[in-house]
Amino acid sequence: KDAGPVGSVETWLQEALKNRPDIKQVKHQETIAEEELKKAKMAHLPSLYLSSAYEMDTEDFGGTANSYAVGVVMRVNLFSGLGMEAKVQEALANLQQAKTMVRQFELAVEVETRRAFSLARSAYDRIRVAEAALNQAEEAMRIVRNRYESGLFTLVSLLDAEVSLQQARNNYSRSIYDQKVATAQLHLAAGVIDETFR
């Protein structure tokens, strides 16, 4: 028999936040937005460039008349018409939007995982109830059959007991199926389902 969902709902939530590809995607977008903000802020800083050149001035390759040039260029942006500040503000707004999206995805995944966990737990509990009902129906069938064979019950009573037993078997089978589906949904919600899942 299946042991039902293992662990606590918090464990499943941690797995979901760690493994869900949709959360990984929005977190990647957040990282990109952070990098874009850094780049926009770096535009305010002075730039330093190093350049060098080497030239060989000779008519034949036997002589050497070399010249070298080395230079350092420093670029400082004194005023850019507030364009750089606008880019920083835009990058900051994009980062805030990415952070909000990450939080929304995390909340949605948390709700989905909690719901799937609750359904899996409930489905597992229904198996135990259906199993108890099946045991009772089997015992009732045994008693009715014995009394029918002794002439104490009618054929209708025996048929009613058989119908009840079949319904109990069907309910038990359905509860096992429902539990397997609920467990698969829980694994899917937590992002841990793969081709080896059974």
ZAMARGU-4260 file (C-alpha; in steps of 0.2 Angstrom, whole numbers, plus 5000, padded with zeros to 4 digits):
<rodrens>
0) 5000/5000/5000 | 5005/5018/4996 | 5012/5027/5012 | 5004/5043/5006 | 5013/5060/5005
5) 5029/5059/5014 | 5035/5073/5025 | 5027/5090/5029 | 5019/5102/5018 | 5034/5114/5022
10) 5046/5101/5014 | 5035/5101/4999 | 5035/5120/4998 | 5054/5120/4999 | 5055/5108/4985
15) 5043/5117/4974 | 5052/5134/4977 | 5069/5125/4973 | 5063/5115/4958 | 5049/5123/4948
20) 5056/5129/4931 | 5044/5143/4931 | 5051/5151/4947 | 5069/5147/4940 | 5064/5157/4924
25) 5057/5173/4933 | 5072/5172/4945 | 5084/5172/4930 | 5074/5187/4924 | 5077/5196/4941
30) 5096/5192/4939 | 5096/5200/4922 | 5087/5215/4929 | 5100/5217/4943 | 5114/5216/4930
35) 5106/5229/4919 | 5104/5241/4935 | 5123/5239/4938 | 5127/5243/4921 | 5116/5258/4921
40) 5124/5264/4937 | 5142/5261/4930 | 5139/5273/4916 | 5140/5287/4929 | 5158/5282/4933
45) 5173/5288/4924 | 5180/5276/4910 | 5199/5273/4908 | 5206/5266/4892 | 5223/5260/4888
50) 5229/5260/4870 | 5245/5256/4862 | 5253/5255/4844 | 5268/5248/4837 | 5275/5253/4820
55) 5289/5247/4809 | 5296/5261/4797 | 5308/5253/4785 | 5309/5251/4767 | 5318/5234/4768
60) 5316/5221/4782 | 5334/5222/4787 | 5334/5238/4796 | 5324/5243/4811 | 5316/5259/4813
65) 5302/5256/4825 | 5291/5268/4834 | 5279/5265/4849 | 5265/5274/4855 | 5256/5271/4872
70) 5241/5281/4878 | 5229/5282/4892 | 5212/5290/4889 | 5200/5295/4903 | 5182/5298/4899
75) 5172/5308/4912 | 5154/5312/4908 | 5150/5329/4915 | 5132/5330/4909 | 5122/5319/4897
80) 5106/5328/4898 | 5099/5317/4912 | 5099/5302/4900 | 5110/5291/4911 | 5099/5295/4926
85) 5083/5290/4916 | 5092/5274/4911 | 5096/5270/4930 | 5077/5274/4934 | 5071/5263/4920
90) 5083/5249/4926 | 5077/5251/4944 | 5059/5250/4938 | 5062/5234/4928 | 5071/5226/4943
95) 5056/5230/4955 | 5044/5223/4942 | 5055/5207/4941 | 5055/5206/4960 | 5036/5208/4960
100) 5034/5194/4947 | 5046/5182/4957 | 5035/5185/4972 | 5019/5182/4963 | 5025/5166/4956
105) 5031/5160/4973 | 5014/5164/4980 | 5005/5155/4966 | 5017/5140/4968 | 5014/5140/4987
110) 4995/5140/4985 | 4996/5126/4971 | 5008/5115/4982 | 4998/5117/4998 | 4982/5113/4988
115) 4990/5097/4980 | 4997/5092/4997 | 4980/5093/5005 | 4972/5083/4991 | 4985/5070/4992
120) 4983/5068/5011 | 4964/5068/5009 | 4965/5055/4995 | 4976/5044/5006 | 4964/5046/5021
125) 4949/5040/5009 | 4959/5024/5005 | 4959/5019/5024 | 4940/5023/5025 | 4936/5013/5009
130) 4947/4999/5015 | 4938/4998/5032 | 4921/4999/5022 | 4927/4985/5011 | 4932/4974/5026
135) 4915/4977/5033 | 4906/4972/5017 | 4916/4956/5016 | 4912/4952/5034 | 4893/4956/5030
140) 4894/4945/5015 | 4901/4931/5024 | 4888/4932/5038 | 4873/4934/5025 | 4880/4919/5015
145) 4881/4908/5030 | 4863/4913/5035 | 4857/4910/5017 | 4865/4893/5017 | 4856/4889/5034
150) 4840/4895/5026 | 4838/4910/5038 | 4840/4923/5024 | 4832/4925/5007 | 4841/4926/4990
155) 4837/4944/4989 | 4847/4947/5005 | 4861/4938/4998 | 4861/4948/4982 | 4860/4964/4991
160) 4875/4959/5001 | 4884/4955/4985 | 4880/4972/4977 | 4886/4981/4993 | 4902/4971/4992
165) 4905/4975/4974 | 4901/4994/4978 | 4914/4993/4992 | 4927/4985/4980 | 4924/4999/4967
170) 4925/5013/4980 | 4942/5005/4987 | 4949/5004/4969 | 4943/5022/4965 | 4951/5029/4981
175) 4968/5020/4976 | 4967/5028/4959 | 4962/5045/4966 | 4977/5044/4978 | 4989/5040/4964
180) 4983/5055/4954 | 4984/5066/4969 | 5001/5061/4973 | 5006/5064/4954 | 4999/5081/4955
185) 5008/5085/4971 | 5025/5079/4963 | 5021/5090/4948 | 5016/5105/4959 | 5033/5103/4968
190) 5043/5102/4952 | 5050/5084/4956 | 5041/5074/4943 | 5051/5066/4929 | 5052/5051/4918
195) 5056/5039/4932 | 5040/5044/4942 | 5028/5030/4945
</rodrens>
